[in-house]
Amino acid sequence: MDIDIVPDIDHETKEQEGHTYAMDTPPQSDKALGVKAGAGAGTTAPSSKEIVPRLHLIDEEKRFSHELSKYICDKWGLKDAGFNYNLAAIFGSQSTGKSTLLNRLFGTDFDVMNETARMQTTKGIWISQGKDMKVLIMDVEGTDGRERGEDQDFERKSALFSVATSEVLIVNMWEHQVGLYNGANMGLLKTVFEVNLQLFGGNRGKEKTLLLFVIRDHVGSTPLANLSSTLKTDLERIWQGLSKPEGLEDCKISDYFDFMFTTLPHKLLQPEQFEIETQKLRHRFTDAKDPNYVFQPQYSKRVPADGLHVYTEAIWEKIMTNKDLDLPTQQELLAQFRCEEIANAAFEVFKDQIKEFRHPIEAGQLVEDLGPKMNNARDIATQSFDKDASRYLPAVYQRKRTEMLTKANSMLESYFVGQLKNLHKKAVSNFTTQLQQALKVEGTEFGKAAAKTKREAVDFFLKGAKAIKLTETDWEYEEELYQLEHDLEELMTVQREKELTKMLTGLEKLIKKELDEPVKLALDQPGPSMWGRIMTIYRRTSEDAELLLKKKARTFELKEEEEEQMVLNLKRQSWVLLTMKIQEESVDGLILYKLLNRFEEKFQRDSHGLPRVWNPTDDIDTPFRKAREETIELIPLYARIIALDPVTDSHFSLESSDDFDFDQSLQVLSETRQQELTTQFKRKADASYVEAKRSVVATQAKIPYWVGVALIVLGWNEFVTLITSPLYLSLTMMVGLPLAALWYLGMLGLVQSMGWRAYEQALALGREKLRDVVHPPEQPMTVPAIQQDNSGQSGEFQGQEQQDRMSLHHRQSARSLSQGTGGRSSANEDDDDGSRIEMNTFESKKTL
């Protein structure tokens, strides 16, 4: 069984016994229920074998019984119950099984209808006590009975009496009645609500009544959620149409009523399931621990049991003397019926005309001429209604016409809102596209372009919004317009940030270009004025960039504070680019290169800048020491930037921030790097000094000219013999010329090394051959199958053995060729080790 409660608090969904209960009120604990929690559990009623007496409280002639006090005190045993009792009533159309439902829920003995006769059973209002329960139940005469016909006076008064006195009003109806106006007793409830407000409206928020809708013969094709939603919508609508007393114009139906919805299966077609679900529903009235227990404290009228007869009689008397419950005329009834019928037919035509707007709007498309089309559809509906309904009672006609217009406007409003959202999206898209196109034009000012584009987008939205607003509606588009302007401002901000970033990136590239070459030249010419020249370059570049920034910033319509912050950031970025260039030029290799150039300039060149040729008589030590010391003194100069303003000769400084430390940026070389550079430079300088000394020694060791003359004179005979003898001349040409060429090219050492390598290789091969002859390798024992498998590979292995030997020989020869004249180096020794490893590997392969 599904139950739905709708009070003033949040919705909650629970599952119990395999069914879903949608509740707005959390279950009350036993402690919270107080004395009311046990109202349905205690028993002073007759035993289960006895029949609980019932009283005809109000007969069909509208007379109130004076026996109620006697029944309460004597027959039902509630004299001393105080507030510890509950009162419920049932309401619904005639012959819907109200009495049968009460008998099963509470064990009462109300008369039930004879199904073969189909005639009225309950007349007036009967009251009884639930068996073994402290609950009083009122069985109210059914509405819409043929016995009373059009006389609805008693129906209204009995319904109002039930609402005013009971804590829980059970509204009994068939499933097929849901959604009907008269079949669901909506017209009667509207009158009851209206008169209830007039008579008892002062109790707003103090006393509530629970309306429990029991939907009978539920076959399950329509979920309970949909049925309850339909009923709640109908109740809200009729409440909005009530004529409310002064001071209660803004009251809500939830101020006076809570709702609960449940279903029961078909009694005849599903008898077993009907009995099961009825017993489950009974728990809502008897079990205070049930999460959907209906007799909650907020529904109590706070009337003691021994005074109930006085309270109920007074309520009935007040209802009987109220003139607002008089019956409408037959003419009014006819007008209501026909106008409602005509309005429904006109509204169906209206829905067919506007359904074509739904899919384009939901797809995000703008519907052309939506306003005129909606207005035309509404006019056709109202004209159709006016044509047929205007001949009926004017008051009813006008009211129904207003209701139909309100309903039509409510449906059209969803299209109005959807079109507004699509206009919003289109305006934003147009703004983005047009602004980007405008910014592509050279010389475009961002502020003016953005303002113009925004104005065009807003005008586009306003034009479209005004075109779809219909007369006789309270539709507004100001909120959507405000949201559009807010979104456009955000887009402008984002685009402005992009353009500013692009501008700043361009300025940074310009600054970097202006700094690179001058700073490199200044660092390549170290001296006391080096940092002064660099700071002059930085100041000139920074000032030019600042002027260019201020010029371009005016096009963005920045605030003064924003512009000042951008200028400060640009100065910092310029300084960062300067320090990055200095660091780039101060890496170990480059700084050492600069120092060596400076040293060579001082040591290897004279005062005129010409290269020096050292003579044996020249003093090399003094210029070397002077050049080295002057160069070493430059290392501390490179180590730290001397930030002096070139104009005022005062120290230049920038304000530090979380991600920028000006003092730290002045440090170029750490102490450790300075020591390393000094050591490396001294090593390189010493090499230059040694080279200069060698050049002097080479000059001193030059052979005198007379020695050559003496050799020619003394060796003339031998020379003549050499050139006159063909054999000697041939040998001299074959041996002497290559040796002379090798000597001239400086390759004698290489040839010598190659010779020794070839000798070593020949010696190694000889040893291997000798070892094979003296100690031939033993033949390993093999399995015949393996021999058969390898028989075809023996020749291949021998060929491979020969290739391995040749490959090893060629690699050893190549290493010999790469050896210089200075003997075997450590790398050659590594090669020899590799050769030995390869030789061992080769021998292992051979053995295998």
C-alpha positions in Angstrom: 0.0 0.0 0.0 1.4 3.4 -1.0 0.9 6.5 1.1 1.9 10.1 0.5 1.7 12.8 3.2 2.1 16.4 2.2 2.7 18.8 5.2 4.9 21.9 5.5 8.2 20.1 5.8 10.6 18.4 3.5 9.8 15.3 1.4 11.1 12.0 2.6 10.8 8.5 1.0 10.7 5.3 2.9 10.3 1.7 2.1 8.4 -0.7 4.3 7.0 -4.2 3.8 7.9 -4.2 0.1 5.9 -0.9 -0.6 7.0 2.7 -1.0 5.7 5.5 1.2 6.3 9.0 0.1 6.1 11.2 3.2 6.5 14.9 4.0 6.3 14.3 7.8 8.9 12.2 9.6 7.4 9.5 11.8 6.7 10.5 15.4 8.4 8.6 18.1 6.5 7.3 21.1 7.9 9.9 23.3 7.0 12.7 20.9 3.4 11.4 20.6 2.8 11.7 24.4 -0.7 10.7 25.4 -1.9 10.8 21.8 0.5 8.0 20.9 -1.6 5.4 22.6 -5.0 6.8 21.7 -5.7 3.9 19.3 -4.1 1.2 21.4 -5.9 1.4 24.7 -9.2 -0.4 25.1 -12.2 0.1 27.2 -14.5 -0.9 24.4 -16.7 -4.0 24.4 -15.0 -7.4 23.7 -14.5 -8.7 20.2 -17.7 -10.8 20.5 -19.8 -7.8 21.2 -21.2 -5.4 18.7 -20.1 -1.8 19.2 -23.1 0.5 19.5 -23.5 3.2 17.0 -25.4 6.5 17.1 -27.3 8.4 14.4 -25.6 11.7 15.2 -27.3 13.8 12.5 -30.4 12.4 10.8 -31.5 13.1 7.2 -33.6 16.0 8.5 -30.4 17.8 9.8 -31.3 17.2 13.4 -28.4 16.8 15.9 -28.8 13.9 18.4 -28.6 14.8 22.1 -27.6 11.2 23.0 -23.9 11.7 22.1 -22.8 12.4 25.7 -24.6 9.3 26.9 -22.8 7.1 24.3 -19.4 8.6 25.0 -19.6 8.2 28.8 -21.6 5.0 29.2 -21.5 2.9 26.0 -18.1 3.7 24.7 -16.3 4.2 28.0 -14.6 7.4 27.2 -15.8 9.5 30.1 -12.4 9.8 31.7 -10.3 9.6 28.4 -9.7 13.3 28.4 -7.6 14.1 25.3 -6.6 10.4 24.9 -8.9 9.6 22.0 -9.2 10.4 18.3 -11.9 11.3 15.9 -12.0 10.4 12.2 -14.7 10.7 9.5 -15.2 9.4 6.0 -16.4 11.4 3.0 -17.1 10.4 -0.6 -19.6 9.7 -3.2 -22.6 7.5 -2.6 -22.2 3.7 -3.1 -18.3 3.8 -3.1 -18.0 1.4 -0.1 -17.4 3.9 2.6 -19.2 1.9 5.3 -17.6 -1.4 4.2 -14.1 0.2 4.5 -14.8 1.6 8.0 -16.1 -1.8 9.2 -12.9 -3.5 8.1 -10.6 -0.8 9.4 -12.1 -0.2 12.8 -14.4 -3.2 13.4 -17.5 -1.1 13.4 -21.0 -2.2 12.5 -22.2 0.4 10.0 -24.9 -0.6 7.5 -23.5 -1.6 4.2 -25.2 -1.3 0.8 -27.1 -4.2 -0.7 -25.3 -4.6 -4.0 -28.3 -6.1 -5.7 -30.4 -2.9 -5.0 -27.8 -0.1 -5.4 -29.6 2.3 -3.2 -28.7 4.7 -0.4 -27.7 3.0 2.8 -26.2 5.7 5.1 -28.5 8.7 5.7 -27.3 11.6 7.6 -24.2 11.1 9.8 -23.6 8.0 12.0 -20.9 7.8 14.7 -19.4 4.7 16.4 -16.3 3.6 18.3 -13.6 1.5 16.8 -13.5 -2.0 18.3 -10.8 -2.3 21.0 -9.8 1.3 20.1 -10.2 4.8 21.6 -11.2 6.1 18.2 -14.5 7.6 17.2 -15.6 7.2 13.6 -18.2 9.2 11.7 -19.9 7.6 8.6 -21.1 10.5 6.5 -23.9 10.2 4.0 -22.6 9.9 0.5 -22.6 12.8 -2.0 -24.2 12.9 -5.4 -27.0 10.5 -4.5 -30.1 10.3 -6.6 -32.3 10.4 -3.5 -31.4 14.0 -2.8 -30.9 14.9 -6.5 -29.9 18.6 -6.9 -30.3 19.3 -3.2 -26.7 19.7 -2.2 -27.3 21.6 1.0 -26.9 18.7 3.3 -23.8 17.4 1.4 -22.0 20.7 1.9 -23.0 21.0 5.5 -22.1 17.5 6.4 -18.8 17.7 4.6 -18.0 21.0 6.4 -19.0 19.5 9.7 -16.6 16.5 9.1 -13.7 18.8 8.2 -14.3 21.1 11.2 -14.6 18.3 13.9 -12.5 15.3 12.8 -8.7 15.0 13.0 -8.5 12.7 10.0 -11.0 13.0 7.1 -11.0 9.9 4.9 -11.9 10.8 1.3 -13.1 7.7 -0.4 -13.1 7.6 -4.2 -12.7 5.3 -7.3 -9.5 5.5 -9.3 -11.4 6.6 -12.4 -12.7 9.6 -10.5 -9.2 11.1 -10.1 -8.9 14.1 -12.4 -12.7 14.7 -12.5 -14.1 17.9 -11.0 -17.5 16.7 -9.9 -16.7 13.0 -9.6 -13.8 13.7 -7.2 -16.1 16.1 -5.3 -13.8 19.1 -6.1 -16.6 21.5 -6.4 -18.0 20.4 -3.0 -14.5 20.6 -1.4 -14.1 24.1 -2.9 -17.2 25.3 -1.1 -16.2 23.5 2.1 -12.8 25.1 2.1 -14.2 28.5 1.4 -16.8 28.4 4.2 -14.2 26.7 6.5 -12.0 29.8 6.0 -14.8 32.2 6.8 -15.9 30.3 9.9 -12.6 29.0 11.3 -9.9 30.9 9.4 -8.6 32.4 12.7 -7.0 29.1 13.6 -4.4 29.4 10.8 -1.4 27.2 11.7 -2.9 26.2 15.0 -5.1 23.3 14.1 -4.8 21.1 11.0 -6.8 18.4 9.5 -5.4 15.4 7.7 -7.1 14.5 4.4 -6.5 10.8 3.7 -7.5 10.0 0.1 -8.2 6.3 -0.3 -8.3 5.5 -4.0 -10.4 2.3 -4.5 -10.2 -0.3 -7.3 -6.6 0.6 -8.1 -5.5 -1.7 -11.0 -1.9 -0.3 -11.0 -1.7 1.1 -14.5 -1.4 4.6 -13.2 1.2 5.0 -10.4 0.1 6.4 -7.1 2.6 9.2 -7.5 0.8 10.4 -10.6 -2.6 10.1 -9.0 -1.6 12.0 -5.9 0.1 14.7 -8.1 -3.2 15.1 -10.0 -5.2 15.4 -6.8 -2.8 17.8 -5.2 -2.7 20.0 -8.3 -6.5 20.1 -8.4 -6.7 21.0 -4.7 -4.1 23.8 -5.0 -6.0 25.2 -8.0 -9.3 25.3 -6.2 -7.6 26.8 -3.2 -6.2 29.6 -5.3 -9.6 30.4 -6.6 -11.2 30.7 -3.2 -12.7 34.0 -2.0 -10.6 34.5 1.1 -11.5 36.7 4.1 -9.6 39.9 4.8 -6.2 39.2 6.2 -6.0 35.7 4.8 -5.4 36.6 1.2 -1.9 35.0 1.3 -2.8 31.9 3.2 -2.0 28.5 1.8 -3.9 25.2 1.8 -1.0 23.7 3.7 -1.7 26.1 6.6 -4.9 24.2 7.3 -4.6 20.7 5.7 -2.1 17.9 5.3 -2.6 15.2 2.7 -2.0 11.5 2.6 -2.7 9.2 -0.4 -3.1 5.5 -0.6 -4.7 2.9 -2.8 -6.7 -0.3 -2.4 -7.2 -3.2 -4.9 -10.5 -4.1 -6.4 -12.7 -5.7 -3.7 -14.4 -8.1 -6.0 -11.7 -8.9 -8.5 -8.9 -9.1 -6.0 -10.5 -10.0 -2.7 -7.5 -11.5 -1.0 -5.2 -8.6 -1.9 -8.0 -6.2 -0.9 -8.1 -7.7 2.6 -4.3 -7.7 2.9 -4.0 -4.0 1.9 -6.9 -3.1 4.2 -5.1 -4.6 7.2 -2.0 -2.7 6.3 -4.0 0.5 6.2 -5.5 -0.4 9.6 -2.0 -0.2 11.1 -1.9 3.5 10.3 -4.8 4.0 12.7 -3.8 1.5 15.4 -0.1 1.3 15.6 1.5 4.4 17.1 5.0 3.1 16.1 4.0 2.9 12.4 6.0 5.6 10.5 2.7 6.7 8.8 0.6 6.8 11.9 -2.3 9.2 11.1 -3.3 10.4 14.6 -0.5 12.8 15.0 -0.6 15.5 17.8 -0.8 18.4 15.4 -4.2 17.2 14.2 -5.9 17.0 17.6 -8.7 19.5 18.2 -7.8 19.5 21.9 -11.4 18.8 23.0 -11.8 16.5 26.1 -14.0 13.5 25.5 -16.6 14.5 28.0 -17.1 17.8 26.3 -17.1 16.6 22.7 -21.0 16.6 22.5 -21.1 20.3 23.4 -18.3 21.1 20.9 -19.8 19.2 17.9 -23.3 20.5 18.5 -22.0 24.1 18.5 -20.1 23.5 15.2 -23.3 22.1 13.6 -25.4 25.0 14.9 -22.9 27.5 13.4 -22.9 25.6 10.1 -26.8 25.5 10.0 -27.1 29.3 10.5 -24.5 30.2 7.9 -26.2 31.7 4.8 -23.2 31.2 2.6 -24.1 27.5 2.2 -27.3 28.2 0.3 -27.8 26.1 -2.9 -26.9 27.7 -6.3 -29.7 28.2 -8.8 -30.4 25.8 -11.6 -29.3 28.5 -14.0 -25.9 28.8 -12.3 -25.4 25.1 -12.3 -26.2 24.9 -16.0 -23.8 27.8 -16.7 -21.0 26.2 -14.8 -21.4 22.9 -16.7 -21.7 24.3 -20.2 -18.9 26.9 -19.7 -16.6 24.3 -18.4 -17.4 22.1 -21.4 -16.9 24.9 -23.9 -13.7 26.0 -22.2 -12.2 22.5 -22.4 -13.0 22.1 -26.1 -11.5 25.5 -26.9 -8.4 24.7 -24.8 -7.9 21.4 -26.7 -7.8 23.4 -30.0 -5.4 25.8 -28.4 -3.0 23.1 -27.3 -3.0 21.6 -30.9 -1.9 25.0 -32.3 1.0 25.7 -29.9 2.5 22.1 -29.7 4.6 22.9 -32.8 6.7 25.4 -30.7 7.9 22.8 -28.2 10.6 20.9 -30.0 12.4 23.9 -31.6 12.5 25.7 -28.3 13.7 22.7 -26.4 16.3 22.2 -29.0 17.7 25.7 -28.3 16.4 27.3 -31.5 14.7 30.7 -31.9 11.1 30.4 -33.2 10.5 33.2 -35.6 7.4 35.4 -34.8 6.7 33.4 -31.7 4.9 36.3 -30.0 2.3 36.9 -32.8 1.8 33.1 -33.2 1.1 32.6 -29.4 -1.2 35.6 -29.3 -3.1 34.3 -32.4 -3.5 30.9 -30.8 -4.8 32.4 -27.6 -7.2 34.7 -29.5 -8.6 31.8 -31.4 -9.3 29.9 -28.2 -10.9 32.9 -26.4 -13.0 33.8 -29.5 -14.3 30.2 -29.7 -15.2 30.3 -26.1 -16.8 33.7 -26.3 -18.9 32.6 -29.2 -20.6 29.7 -27.4 -20.3 30.6 -23.7 -21.3 34.3 -23.7 -25.0 33.4 -23.8 -24.8 31.9 -20.3 -24.8 33.5 -16.9 -22.4 36.5 -17.2 -20.7 35.9 -13.8 -20.0 32.3 -14.5 -19.0 33.1 -18.1 -16.5 35.7 -17.0 -15.1 33.5 -14.3 -14.6 30.6 -16.6 -13.1 32.8 -19.3 -10.6 34.2 -16.8 -9.7 30.6 -15.7 -9.2 29.5 -19.3 -7.0 32.6 -20.0 -5.0 31.9 -16.9 -4.5 28.3 -17.9 -3.5 29.2 -21.4 -1.1 31.9 -20.3 0.4 29.4 -17.8 1.1 27.0 -20.7 2.4 29.8 -23.0 4.7 31.1 -20.2 6.9 28.0 -20.5 7.5 28.8 -24.2 8.1 32.5 -23.2 10.8 31.4 -20.7 12.3 28.9 -23.2 12.5 31.6 -25.9 14.1 34.0 -23.5 16.8 31.4 -22.7 17.4 30.8 -26.4 17.7 34.6 -26.9 20.1 34.7 -24.1 22.3 32.1 -25.7 22.1 33.7 -29.1 23.0 37.1 -27.7 26.1 35.7 -25.9 27.1 33.8 -29.1 26.8 37.0 -31.2 28.7 39.0 -28.7 31.6 36.6 -28.6 31.8 36.3 -32.4 31.5 40.0 -33.2 34.0 41.0 -30.5 36.6 38.6 -31.8 36.1 39.8 -35.4 36.4 43.4 -34.3 39.7 42.7 -32.4 41.3 41.2 -35.5 41.2 44.6 -37.1 44.5 46.5 -36.6 44.2 49.5 -34.3 40.9 48.5 -32.7 40.5 49.8 -29.1 39.2 47.0 -26.9 37.0 49.2 -24.6 35.1 50.8 -27.4 34.7 47.5 -29.4 33.5 45.6 -26.3 31.0 48.3 -25.3 29.6 48.5 -28.8 29.3 44.7 -29.1 27.7 44.4 -25.7 25.1 47.1 -26.6 24.2 45.3 -29.8 23.8 42.0 -27.9 21.5 43.6 -25.3 19.4 45.3 -28.0 19.0 42.0 -29.8 17.8 40.4 -26.6 15.4 43.2 -25.7 13.9 43.3 -29.2 13.2 39.5 -29.1 11.9 39.6 -25.5 9.5 42.4 -26.1 8.2 40.7 -29.2 7.1 37.6 -27.3 5.5 39.3 -24.2 1.7 39.0 -24.5 -0.9 41.4 -23.1 -3.0 40.3 -20.1 0.1 38.6 -18.6 2.5 39.4 -15.9 5.5 38.0 -17.7 8.8 39.7 -17.0 12.2 39.4 -18.6 14.1 41.8 -16.3 15.8 38.9 -14.4 17.0 37.2 -17.6 18.2 40.6 -18.9 20.1 41.1 -15.7 21.7 37.7 -16.1 22.6 38.4 -19.7 24.3 41.7 -18.8 26.2 39.8 -16.0 27.3 37.1 -18.4 28.4 39.6 -21.0 30.4 41.5 -18.3 32.1 38.2 -17.4 32.9 37.5 -21.0 34.3 41.0 -21.4 36.5 40.5 -18.4 37.8 37.2 -19.7 38.4 38.6 -23.2 40.1 41.6 -21.7 42.4 39.4 -19.7 43.3 37.5 -22.8 44.0 40.7 -24.8 46.1 42.1 -21.9 48.0 38.9 -21.6 48.6 39.0 -25.4 49.8 42.6 -25.1 52.1 41.9 -22.2 53.5 38.9 -24.0 54.3 41.1 -27.0 56.0 43.7 -24.7 58.0 41.0 -23.0 59.3 39.8 -26.4 60.2 43.4 -27.3 62.0 43.9 -24.0 63.9 40.6 -24.4 64.9 41.6 -27.9 66.1 45.0 -26.8 68.1 43.6 -23.9 69.8 40.5 -25.5 72.5 42.0 -27.7 73.4 45.1 -25.7 73.7 43.1 -22.4 75.8 40.4 -24.2 78.2 43.0 -25.5 78.5 44.7 -22.1 79.2 41.4 -20.4 81.8 40.5 -23.1 83.7 43.8 -22.2 84.1 43.5 -18.4 85.2 46.5 -16.4 84.2 48.9 -13.7 81.6 50.5 -15.9 80.1 47.2 -17.0 77.1 47.2 -14.7 76.5 50.9 -15.3 76.2 50.3 -19.0 73.8 47.4 -18.3 71.6 49.4 -16.0 71.5 52.2 -18.6 70.3 49.7 -21.1 67.7 48.3 -18.6 66.4 51.8 -17.7 66.0 52.9 -21.3 64.3 49.6 -22.3 62.0 49.7 -19.2 60.9 53.3 -19.8 60.1 52.7 -23.5 58.1 49.6 -22.5 56.3 51.5 -19.8 55.3 54.3 -22.2 54.1 51.8 -24.7 52.1 50.0 -22.0 50.3 53.1 -20.8 49.5 54.0 -24.4 47.9 50.6 -25.1 46.3 50.4 -21.6 44.1 53.4 -22.4 42.3 51.3 -25.0 41.2 48.9 -22.2 39.7 51.6 -20.0 41.6 50.3 -17.0 41.3 51.9 -13.6 44.2 53.9 -12.3 45.0 51.3 -9.7 45.0 48.5 -12.3 47.3 50.5 -14.6 49.8 51.2 -11.8 49.8 47.6 -10.9 50.5 46.6 -14.5 53.3 49.1 -14.8 54.9 47.7 -11.6 54.5 44.1 -12.9 56.1 45.1 -16.2 59.1 46.6 -14.4 59.5 43.4 -12.4 59.2 41.4 -15.5 61.7 43.5 -17.3 64.1 43.0 -14.4 63.5 39.3 -14.5 64.3 39.2 -18.2 67.5 41.1 -17.6 68.6 38.8 -14.8 67.7 35.8 -17.0 69.9 37.1 -19.7 72.7 37.8 -17.3 72.4 34.2 -15.9 72.3 32.8 -19.4 75.6 34.6 -20.2 77.1 33.6 -16.8 77.0 29.8 -17.1 80.4 28.2 -16.4 81.5 27.7 -20.0 80.5 31.2 -21.2 81.9 33.1 -18.2 85.2 31.1 -18.5 85.3 31.9 -22.2 84.9 35.6 -21.4 87.7 35.5 -18.8 90.1 33.7 -21.1 89.4 36.2 -23.9 90.2 39.0 -21.4 93.3 37.1 -20.3 94.5 36.5 -23.9 93.9 40.1 -24.8 96.1 41.2 -21.9 98.8 38.5 -22.2 99.0 37.7 -25.9 98.6 41.2 -27.3 100.7 44.3 -26.9 99.5 47.8 -26.0 98.6 48.3 -29.7 96.4 45.2 -29.8 98.9 43.3 -32.0 99.7 39.6 -31.3 102.9 39.1 -29.4 105.8 36.9 -30.6 107.9 35.9 -27.6 111.7 36.1 -28.0 114.2 34.4 -25.7 115.0 37.7 -24.2 111.4 38.7 -23.4 110.0 38.7 -19.9 107.0 36.3 -19.9 106.4 36.0 -16.2 105.5 39.6 -15.5 102.9 40.1 -18.2 101.5 36.7 -17.3 101.1 37.5 -13.6 99.6 40.9 -14.4 97.1 39.6 -17.0 96.1 36.7 -14.7 95.6 38.9 -11.6 93.6 41.5 -13.6 91.4 38.7 -15.0 90.8 37.0 -11.6 89.7 40.4 -10.2 86.9 40.3 -12.8 85.2 37.2 -11.2 83.8 39.1 -8.1 82.6 41.8 -10.6 80.6 39.2 -12.4 79.4 37.7 -9.1 76.8 40.3 -8.2 74.8 42.9 -10.1 75.7 46.5 -9.0 72.2 48.1 -9.3 73.0 51.8 -9.6 70.6 54.2 -11.2 72.5 55.7 -14.2 70.9 59.1 -13.7 71.1 59.7 -10.0 73.9 57.2 -9.1 71.7 55.9 -6.3 70.9 52.3 -5.7 68.1 51.0 -7.8 65.5 48.8 -6.1 62.2 47.1 -6.8 59.6 46.1 -4.2 59.8 42.4 -3.4 56.7 40.2 -3.4 55.8 36.6 -2.5 57.1 35.3 -5.9 59.8 38.0 -6.4 62.9 38.7 -4.3 64.9 41.7 -5.6 67.9 41.2 -3.3 68.2 37.5 -4.3 68.0 38.4 -8.0 71.2 40.5 -7.7 73.3 37.4 -6.9 74.8 36.0 -10.1 77.7 33.7 -8.9 77.8 32.0 -5.6 81.0 31.7 -3.6 81.4 28.1 -4.6 81.1 28.9 -8.3 83.6 31.8 -8.0 86.2 29.4 -6.5 85.5 26.9 -9.2 85.8 29.5 -12.0 89.1 30.8 -10.4 90.5 27.3 -10.4 89.5 26.5 -14.0 90.8 29.8 -15.2 94.2 29.4 -13.5 94.5 26.0 -15.2 93.7 27.4 -18.6 96.0 30.4 -18.0 98.8 28.1 -17.0 98.5 26.2 -20.2 98.9 29.5 -22.2 102.0 30.3 -20.1 103.5 26.9 -20.8 102.8 27.3 -24.5 104.5 30.6 -24.6 107.6 29.1 -22.8 107.6 26.2 -25.4 107.6 28.7 -28.3 110.7 30.3 -26.8 112.4 26.9 -26.3 111.6 25.9 -29.9 113.2 29.1 -31.1 116.4 28.5 -29.1 116.6 24.8 -30.3 116.7 25.8 -34.0 119.6 24.2 -36.0 122.2 26.7 -37.2 122.6 27.3 -40.9 126.2 26.3 -41.1 125.4 22.8 -40.0 123.3 22.4 -43.1 126.1 23.8 -45.3 128.6 21.3 -43.7 126.3 18.4 -44.3 126.0 19.3 -47.9 129.8 19.7 -48.4 130.7 16.5 -46.5 127.9 14.3 -48.0 128.2 15.5 -51.7 130.0 12.3 -52.9 127.3 10.1 -51.3 124.6 12.3 -52.8 126.2 11.9 -56.3 126.4 8.2 -55.9 122.8 8.0 -54.8 121.4 9.9 -57.7 123.6 8.2 -60.3 122.8 4.7 -59.2 119.4 3.5 -60.5 119.0 0.9 -57.7 119.8 3.4 -54.9 117.7 6.0 -56.5 114.7 3.6 -56.8 115.1 2.5 -53.2 115.4 6.1 -52.0 112.3 7.1 -53.9 110.3 4.0 -52.6 111.3 4.4 -49.0 112.4 7.9 -48.5 109.6 9.8 -50.1 106.8 7.9 -48.0 108.9 8.4 -44.9 109.3 12.1 -45.7 105.7 12.5 -46.4 104.8 10.7 -43.1 107.3 12.9 -41.2 105.9 16.0 -42.8 102.4 15.0 -41.9 103.3 13.9 -38.4 102.2 10.3 -38.9 105.4 8.4 -38.2 104.2 7.6 -34.7 101.0 6.2 -36.1 102.8 4.0 -38.6 105.1 2.8 -35.8 102.1 1.9 -33.6 100.4 0.1 -36.5 103.6 -1.9 -37.0 103.7 -3.0 -33.4 100.1 -3.9 -33.5 100.6 -6.1 -36.6 103.5 -7.7 -34.9 101.5 -8.5 -31.8 98.6 -9.9 -33.8 100.9 -12.1 -35.8 102.6 -13.3 -32.6 99.2 -14.1 -31.0 98.0 -16.1 -34.1 101.2 -18.0 -34.1 100.8 -19.0 -30.5 97.2 -20.2 -31.2 98.4 -22.3 -34.1 101.2 -23.8 -32.0 98.8 -24.6 -29.2 96.4 -26.4 -31.6 99.3 -28.5 -32.9 100.8 -29.3 -29.5 97.5 -29.8 -27.6 94.7 -30.8 -30.1 91.2 -30.4 -28.5 89.4 -33.6 -27.3 86.3 -34.7 -29.2 83.3 -34.6 -26.8 81.0 -37.6 -26.5 77.8 -37.0 -28.5 74.5 -38.8 -28.8 73.8 -40.2 -32.3 70.5 -38.3 -32.5 72.3 -35.1 -31.8 75.1 -35.9 -34.3 72.4 -36.5 -36.9 70.9 -33.2 -36.1 74.2 -31.3 -36.2 75.6 -33.2 -39.2 74.3 -30.6 -41.5 75.7 -27.8 -39.4 79.4 -28.9 -39.1 80.4 -27.1 -42.3 78.5 -24.1 -41.3 80.2 -24.0 -37.8 83.6 -24.2 -39.4 82.8 -21.4 -41.7 81.5 -19.4 -38.8 84.8 -20.2 -36.9 86.8 -18.8 -39.7 84.6 -15.7 -39.9 85.0 -15.1 -36.1 88.8 -15.3 -36.4 88.9 -12.9 -39.3 86.5 -10.5 -37.5 88.7 -10.6 -34.4 91.8 -10.0 -36.5 90.3 -6.9 -38.3 89.1 -5.4 -35.0 92.6 -5.7 -33.5 94.1 -4.2 -36.6 91.7 -1.3 -36.5 92.7 -0.6 -32.9 96.3 -0.7 -33.9 95.7 1.9 -36.6 93.9 4.2 -34.1 96.9 4.2 -31.7 99.1 7.4 -31.7 102.8 7.7 -31.5 102.8 8.3 -27.8 102.5 4.6 -26.7 99.4 2.7 -25.5 96.8 4.7 -23.7 94.3 3.6 -21.1 91.7 3.4 -23.8 93.9 1.1 -25.9 94.4 -1.0 -22.8 90.7 -1.3 -22.5 90.6 -2.3 -26.1 93.2 -5.0 -25.5 91.1 -6.2 -22.6 88.1 -6.3 -24.9 90.2 -8.2 -27.4 91.2 -10.7 -24.8 87.6 -11.1 -23.8 86.5 -11.6 -27.4 89.4 -14.1 -27.9 88.3 -16.1 -24.8 84.7 -16.0 -26.0 85.9 -17.3 -29.4 87.9 -20.1 -27.8 84.8 -21.0 -25.7 82.7 -21.2 -28.9 85.4 -23.3 -30.5 85.5 -25.7 -27.6 81.7 -26.1 -27.7 
